[in-house]
Amino acid sequence: MTITHPAPTHPGPTVTATIIRSPLDIEHAVELVQFFHHGMPQGILPLPRVAALELTARLDEPPTNEPYLTADVVADVLAAFDPKFEHTVDQWTRELITLIMCASTEQRRQISGAYAALVAAVSIGDGEDGTGRLRRLHEELLAQTSARP
């Protein structure tokens, strides 16, 4: 008997991640996530357990079509570009934004499959008058949020 599976509707992931399990099979507050690019190990990142589970799940999902920019996402990225902007960003998000800022175009494309909004906001920040554009976008999104009933 031959079992066939339909071809995936999206290209296979070139970046994958797995949680390195404890040899004692203990759940930890912080997990080690190992990243692979085309099957080759690329590095290990310690992450809070919830973030590690979310990241590995997102990398298994097909990429989203559109980034969903919110005032919070834009504020997180704006805080990374402008230290004078008063906004508290958790360590995990700040490190992810820093990773995106340092990533090549191809790496950003791959990361956008899981974090499209962050990649889009960082790309805006990298552009001409990026900080100004992020500030205006943040104000616009805040106004839209407060206008909703």
C-alpha positions in Angstrom: 0.0 0.0 0.0 1.3 3.4 -0.9 0.4 6.5 1.1 0.6 9.8 -0.7 0.4 13.2 0.8 -0.7 16.3 -1.1 2.0 18.7 -2.0 2.3 21.6 0.5 0.6 24.8 -0.7 3.6 26.8 0.6 7.3 26.2 0.1 9.0 24.2 2.8 10.6 26.1 5.6 14.3 26.9 5.2 14.6 28.0 8.8 13.4 25.6 11.5 13.8 25.5 15.2 13.5 22.8 17.8 13.5 22.8 21.6 16.4 21.0 23.0 14.9 18.6 25.6 16.4 18.2 29.0 18.1 14.8 29.4 16.1 14.5 32.6 12.9 15.2 30.7 12.1 18.2 33.0 10.2 21.2 31.8 12.1 24.4 32.5 11.1 28.1 32.7 13.7 28.8 30.1 14.2 26.4 27.1 17.1 26.2 24.7 15.9 26.5 21.1 18.2 25.3 18.3 17.9 26.9 14.9 18.6 25.3 11.6 18.9 26.7 8.1 18.4 24.1 5.3 18.9 21.5 8.0 22.3 22.8 9.2 22.5 23.9 12.8 22.9 27.7 13.0 22.8 28.5 16.7 21.0 28.1 20.1 19.0 30.7 21.9 17.7 30.5 25.4 14.0 31.6 25.5 11.2 31.7 28.1 9.2 28.4 27.7 6.1 30.1 26.3 8.2 32.1 23.7 10.1 28.9 22.7 6.9 27.0 22.1 5.3 29.9 20.2 8.4 30.4 18.0 8.8 26.7 17.1 5.0 26.5 16.3 5.1 29.7 14.1 8.1 28.4 12.1 6.0 25.3 11.3 3.1 27.4 10.0 2.8 28.7 6.5 3.7 32.4 6.1 0.9 34.9 6.6 -0.1 37.1 3.6 -0.1 40.5 5.4 1.6 41.8 8.5 -0.8 43.0 11.1 0.7 46.2 12.5 -0.7 47.3 15.8 0.2 50.4 17.9 2.0 48.0 20.3 4.1 46.4 17.6 5.1 49.8 16.2 5.9 51.1 19.7 8.1 48.1 20.4 10.1 48.7 17.2 10.2 52.5 17.7 11.6 52.0 21.2 14.5 50.0 19.6 15.2 52.7 17.0 14.7 55.7 19.4 15.9 55.3 23.0 14.1 58.6 23.8 10.8 57.1 23.0 9.3 56.0 26.3 7.9 52.5 25.9 8.7 49.4 27.9 9.6 46.3 25.7 10.1 42.9 27.3 13.5 41.3 26.8 12.3 38.6 24.4 10.7 41.1 22.0 13.7 43.5 22.3 16.1 40.7 21.4 13.9 39.6 18.5 13.8 43.1 17.1 17.6 43.4 17.4 17.9 40.1 15.6 15.6 41.4 12.8 17.6 44.7 12.6 20.8 42.7 12.1 19.3 40.2 9.6 20.0 40.1 5.9 17.1 40.6 3.4 16.8 36.8 3.0 16.9 36.2 6.8 14.2 38.9 7.3 12.0 37.2 4.6 12.3 33.9 6.6 11.6 35.5 9.9 8.6 37.3 8.5 6.9 33.9 8.1 6.5 34.0 11.9 6.8 37.7 12.8 5.6 39.6 9.7 4.5 42.7 11.6 7.8 43.1 13.5 9.8 42.6 10.2 7.5 45.2 8.5 7.9 47.7 11.3 11.7 47.2 11.4 11.9 47.7 7.6 10.0 51.0 8.0 12.4 52.0 10.7 15.4 51.2 8.4 14.1 53.4 5.6 14.4 57.1 4.9 13.1 59.1 7.9 12.3 55.7 9.5 12.0 56.9 13.1 9.7 59.7 11.9 7.6 57.3 9.9 7.3 54.9 12.8 6.2 57.8 15.1 3.5 59.0 12.6 2.3 55.4 12.1 2.2 54.8 15.9 0.1 58.0 16.4 -2.2 56.9 13.5 -2.7 53.5 14.9 -3.4 54.9 18.4 -6.0 57.2 17.0 -7.7 54.3 15.1 -7.7 52.2 18.3 -9.2 55.0 20.5 -11.8 55.8 17.8 -13.2 52.3 18.0 -16.3 51.8 20.2 
